[in-house]
Amino acid sequence: MVSRTATPGALELQTLIREVADFPKPGILFRDITPLLGDPAGLSLAVEFLTQPYRDKHIDVVVGAESRGFIFGT
């Protein structure tokens, strides 16, 4: 959950992440990012938040090792 003191824009991103209770089994709260991926402005902001801490790190390779990681790895 994003706190109310979060970076501006983070609360808007949270509205694009759907919560699915009890999926895939009872007691699990699945967070579906499909609505975020379908929103160009939201996806752009999410990528900006993900990349900002690494802008000055001179990274040569990024590996997306999770089922949807390849989307953000690129």
C-alpha positions as CSV (number, residue, x, y, z in Angstrom):
1,M,0.0,0.0,0.0
2,V,1.3,3.5,-0.9
3,S,1.3,6.0,2.0
4,R,-0.3,9.4,1.8
5,T,3.1,10.9,2.0
6,A,4.3,9.1,-1.1
7,T,5.9,10.8,-4.1
8,P,3.4,12.8,-6.1
9,G,2.0,10.5,-8.8
10,A,2.4,7.4,-6.7
11,L,-1.2,7.5,-5.4
12,E,-2.5,7.9,-9.0
13,L,-0.5,4.8,-10.0
14,Q,-2.0,2.8,-7.2
15,T,-5.5,3.4,-8.7
16,L,-4.2,1.5,-11.8
17,I,-3.3,-1.6,-9.8
18,R,-6.3,-3.8,-9.3
19,E,-6.5,-6.0,-6.1
20,V,-7.9,-9.5,-6.5
21,A,-8.6,-11.1,-3.2
22,D,-8.2,-14.8,-2.7
23,F,-6.4,-15.4,-6.0
24,P,-4.9,-17.8,-6.8
25,K,-6.0,-19.3,-3.5
26,P,-7.7,-18.1,-0.3
27,G,-5.6,-15.7,1.8
28,I,-3.6,-14.3,-1.2
29,L,-4.1,-10.7,-2.4
30,F,-3.0,-10.7,-6.0
31,R,-2.1,-7.3,-7.5
32,D,-3.0,-7.1,-11.2
33,I,-0.9,-4.6,-13.1
34,T,-2.9,-5.1,-16.4
35,P,-4.7,-1.8,-16.0
36,L,-1.4,0.0,-15.5
37,L,0.1,-1.7,-18.6
38,G,-3.0,-0.4,-20.6
39,D,-2.6,3.2,-19.5
40,P,0.2,4.9,-21.5
41,A,0.7,7.8,-19.0
42,G,0.6,5.5,-16.0
43,L,3.1,3.1,-17.5
44,S,5.4,5.9,-18.4
45,L,5.2,7.3,-14.8
46,A,5.8,3.8,-13.4
47,V,8.9,3.3,-15.6
48,E,10.1,6.7,-14.5
49,F,9.8,5.8,-10.8
50,L,11.6,2.5,-11.5
51,T,14.5,4.0,-13.4
52,Q,15.0,7.2,-11.5
53,P,17.2,5.8,-8.6
54,Y,19.6,4.3,-11.2
55,R,20.0,7.2,-13.7
56,D,23.6,7.9,-12.6
57,K,24.7,4.3,-12.1
58,H,26.0,3.6,-15.6
59,I,24.2,0.3,-15.9
60,D,25.0,-1.7,-19.0
61,V,22.6,-4.7,-18.7
62,V,19.1,-5.2,-17.2
63,V,17.6,-8.6,-16.8
64,G,13.8,-9.1,-16.5
65,A,13.6,-12.5,-14.8
66,E,10.0,-12.4,-13.8
67,S,7.0,-13.3,-15.9
68,R,6.2,-9.7,-16.6
69,G,9.7,-8.4,-15.9
70,F,10.6,-8.4,-19.5
71,I,8.2,-5.5,-20.1
72,F,9.9,-3.3,-17.5
73,G,13.4,-4.7,-18.3
74,T,13.3,-3.3,-21.8
